[in-house]
Amino acid sequence: MGVLFSPFIVPVALFFTIGAVAILRGPIGKALADRLAGRVPERLPSGETEALQGEVEELRYRVTELEERLDFAERVLAQRRESDQLPPGS
């Protein structure tokens, strides 16, 4: 039996066809069609964009603070582990 007439080709082809149709009929397909048609995606109002940028800056600041706290906690734990070890030759 040849590779072209394998009994698995029809179900696999059907699976990929149904998957492609489902993807292209959804939001991804609509976005792709808009791009191909040359339509520009909707933009957020400038006030909303500025508010989101402010929120992102606040979140960046908070992440930086958390990183510093984590670094401090790791240093404290490392120092504690070193002090709990017995000195050499004991």
N, C-alpha and C positions, 0 to 999 in steps of 0.2 A: 504494500500500500504506500502510495506517495505521501509526501508531506502536505501537499495541497488538499488531499482528501482525508485528512485526519479527522476523527469524530469530535475532536475538541475545538476545531476551528470555528464552527458555527456558534457554539455557546460563548466562546471568548469574543468573537466579533460582535455578537449581540450585546454582550455585557459592555464592551467599550462604546458601542453605538448609543446605547441607552444612557451611559454615563456622560458622553459628550453632549447629547441632547439636553440632559438635565442641567449640566453646567452652563451651556450656551443660552438656555431659556431663563436662567436665573439672573441675579444682579451682575455677575461677572460678564455674561453675554450682553446684557444691556449696556454696561460700561464700555465694552469693546465696540459695540455698534455705535455708541455716541462718539467714541474716538475716531472710528473710521468715517463717520459722517461729518467730522470736523466740528462737532458741538463742544463748547467749553463746559467743563463741569461747574456746578453751582458753587459760588463762593459764599463764605460766611460774611455777614455784615462786619464792617470795620470795628465797631464797638465790641462785638462778640469776640473777634480775633484778638483784640488788645486784652480783653479780660482773660482769654485762654492763655495768652503769652504771660500775663502776670501770674496766673496760677502755676504755669510751668516753672517760672522763676522761683516761686515760693517752694515748690516741690523739690527743685534742685538744691535749694538752700537746706531744706530738711534732710535730704539724702546726704549732703555733705556733713551735716551735724551728726547724723547716725553713723556715718563712716568713721568720724573722729571718735565717737563713743565706743564703737566696736574695736577700733585700734587700741584705745586705752584699756578696755576690758581684756583684750588679748595680752597686752603687756603685763597687766597685773597678774593674770593667771600664769603666764610664763615665769614671772618672778617668784610666784608662790611655789610652783613646781620645782624650781631650782633650789629654793630654800628648804624644801621638804626632803631633798635628796641627802643621803649621808655623805660627808666629806670623804675623799679618797684615803684609804689606809685605815678605815675604822673597822 
